[in-house]
């Protein structure tokens, strides 16, 4: 018999969170090869988990909900500022799934699917931020080319 330590569980959580944040299949394969000794065994073991058979009292911590909760909404600027200042780990620890869903709603003007995890919402928002930054960079390049062509005349 063996005992799974908190450190082992924490390592597993980091691997699963990292894996969930990756969209590209090749990158997932590379990530698994870097962090897992036997990727086939790991994936097959994870597939065996039946979440419905796990004891409910050991699931997510039950936070008491206050009826007079202040409903916070986010602007895109606030969200981008948060993502520029904090790492994924910091954002995940400071903001609840509900907060991340509100951020998603603010950006995309629709609610995320019910199966979206914190990691997936975070990844989606971070990808959007990177896309916006690339778009701005391409616009600056076009402006610079236009300036150079005007100056060359």
C-alpha positions, -999 to 999 in steps of 0.1 A, spaced: 0 0 0 12 36 -6 2 70 5 -3 100 -18 12 131 -3 0 167 -7 31 174 -27 23 146 -51 -13 159 -55 0 194 -60 24 182 -87 -4 163 -104 -26 194 -103 1 215 -119 5 190 -147 -32 188 -154 -36 226 -152 -7 230 -176 -20 204 -199 -55 220 -199 -40 254 -208 -24 241 -240 -45 241 -272 -21 226 -297 -19 188 -298 18 188 -306 25 211 -277 5 188 -254 25 159 -265 58 178 -259 45 189 -225 36 154 -215 69 140 -226 87 166 -205 67 160 -173 56 124 -174 77 93 -174 51 70 -190 26 92 -209 4 63 -220 0 50 -185 -7 85 -172 -34 92 -198 -51 58 -194 -51 63 -156 -68 97 -159 -94 82 -182 -104 57 -155 -115 84 -131 -152 85 -127 -160 118 -110 -195 107 -101 -182 80 -78 -159 103 -58 -172 112 -23 -190 145 -24 -177 157 10 -141 156 -4 -149 176 -35 -147 214 -39 -146 233 -6 -180 245 2 -178 283 6 -208 299 23 -225 321 -1 -235 355 11 -269 366 -2 -257 402 -4 -227 395 -26 -215 425 -46 -217 415 -82 -185 428 -98 -182 432 -135 -150 438 -154 -140 460 -183 -117 447 -210 -91 472 -199 -92 459 -163 -89 424 -175 -59 431 -197 -43 450 -168 -48 420 -145 -33 397 -171 -3 419 -177 5 422 -140 -1 386 -129 8 351 -138 -18 324 -145 -11 309 -111 -17 342 -94 -49 349 -113 -62 314 -106 -56 318 -68 -70 353 -66 -101 350 -87 -129 324 -84 -144 305 -113 -174 329 -111 -151 359 -115 -133 344 -145 -167 337 -161 -176 373 -155 -144 383 -172 -152 360 -202 -187 375 -204 -173 410 -204 -149 402 -233 -170 379 -255 -205 392 -246 -217 357 -239 -213 332 -211 -187 304 -214 -199 268 -217 -207 252 -185 -178 227 -189 -152 255 -190 -127 253 -161 -107 281 -146 -77 270 -166 -97 269 -199 -112 304 -193 -79 318 -183 -62 303 -214 -90 316 -237 -87 352 -222 -49 351 -223 -50 339 -260 -74 368 -268 -50 392 -251 -20 379 -272 -41 381 -303 -50 418 -296 -13 425 -290 -3 409 -323 -30 428 -341 -17 461 -327 18 452 -336 8 444 -372 -10 478 -374 21 496 -362 42 478 -388 17 489 -415 19 525 -403 57 524 -403 57 510 -439 33 537 -449 55 564 -433 86 550 -450 69 549 -484 57 585 -480 92 597 -469 109 579 -498 89 601 -523 
